[in-house]
Amino acid sequence: MGVISKILLLSVVLLLACSSLAEPPEIIYEITHPDYEQFISTAKKNNINLDFVKLKKNVMLDIEEIQKSVVYPDYAKDNNIQGRVIIKVLIDNQDRVLSVNILKSDNDYLNGSALKAIYNAEYYSAIGMDGEKVATYISVPLSFKLRDKQK
């Protein structure tokens, strides 16, 4: 086999190898409900600071159930990416998730899966000091850890 043939064959092999690599997913940092903007403007108009709501009872959620629903991104699995994502969630007084956004992330490629799992989870609103449901922010941590392949 001639030198040119070898170079051509090597080029084809490299081209095929590079084309089979997974493209990194789009990185997202926030998901909002269609009613989010209206809700926030109403809260501002009424001088409600959702970060400092006095609560009798916190938001009810099942973090273990949410963690189970997380889909580990293929790109992260293929590239041995692990870490933790902490998400800020706005829950209104009707048990709806109005906004989820990243507070801290060990790796941006984990964000999308974490945000989707949190956004689609079931929540029960916090209870204010007057006994009524209130809107508030909470922080939810999710872990991404690959299992040992030897097990």
NORLIN-V403802 format. One record per residue. N is the residue number from 1. RES is the residue in one letter. OMEGA is omega as a letter, one per 20 degrees, with the letter a starting at -180 (999 if undefined). NEAR is the number of other C-alpha atoms within 12 Angstrom. Layout:
N	RES	OMEGA	NEAR
N	RES	OMEGA	NEAR
//
This chain:
1	M	a	8
2	G	a	8
3	V	a	9
4	I	r	10
5	S	r	11
6	K	r	12
7	I	r	13
8	L	r	14
9	L	r	15
10	L	r	14
11	S	r	14
12	V	r	14
13	V	r	14
14	L	r	14
15	L	r	13
16	L	a	12
17	A	a	12
18	C	a	12
19	S	a	11
20	S	r	10
21	L	a	14
22	A	r	15
23	E	r	16
24	P	a	18
25	P	r	16
26	E	a	14
27	I	r	21
28	I	a	21
29	Y	a	27
30	E	r	26
31	I	r	29
32	T	r	27
33	H	r	22
34	P	a	13
35	D	a	19
36	Y	a	23
37	E	r	15
38	Q	r	14
39	F	a	27
40	I	a	25
41	S	r	14
42	T	r	15
43	A	r	20
44	K	a	13
45	K	a	11
46	N	r	11
47	N	r	13
48	I	r	18
49	N	a	19
50	L	r	27
51	D	a	19
52	F	r	14
53	V	r	24
54	K	a	22
55	L	r	23
56	K	a	16
57	K	a	21
58	N	r	24
59	V	r	33
60	M	r	19
61	L	a	25
62	D	a	19
63	I	r	22
64	E	r	16
65	E	r	16
66	I	a	25
67	Q	r	27
68	K	a	18
69	S	a	23
70	V	r	28
71	V	a	25
72	Y	a	31
73	P	r	32
74	D	a	21
75	Y	r	24
76	A	r	27
77	K	a	22
78	D	a	16
79	N	r	18
80	N	r	20
81	I	r	25
82	Q	r	26
83	G	a	24
84	R	r	26
85	V	r	34
86	I	a	28
87	I	r	34
88	K	a	32
89	V	r	42
90	L	r	41
91	I	a	41
92	D	a	30
93	N	r	24
94	Q	r	22
95	D	r	25
96	R	r	32
97	V	a	37
98	L	a	34
99	S	r	33
100	V	r	36
101	N	a	33
102	I	r	35
103	L	a	24
104	K	r	23
105	S	r	30
106	D	r	23
107	N	a	27
108	D	a	30
109	Y	r	32
110	L	a	41
111	N	a	42
112	G	r	34
113	S	r	40
114	A	a	47
115	L	a	43
116	K	r	31
117	A	a	35
118	I	a	45
119	Y	a	33
120	N	a	27
121	A	r	29
122	E	a	22
123	Y	r	31
124	Y	a	25
125	S	r	31
126	A	r	32
127	I	r	25
128	G	a	21
129	M	r	14
130	D	r	13
131	G	r	15
132	E	r	17
133	K	r	26
134	V	r	33
135	A	r	38
136	T	r	39
137	Y	r	32
138	I	r	34
139	S	a	26
140	V	r	34
141	P	r	30
142	L	r	38
143	S	r	31
144	F	a	31
145	K	r	21
146	L	r	21
147	R	r	12
148	D	a	8
149	K	a	7
150	Q	a	5
151	K	999	5
//
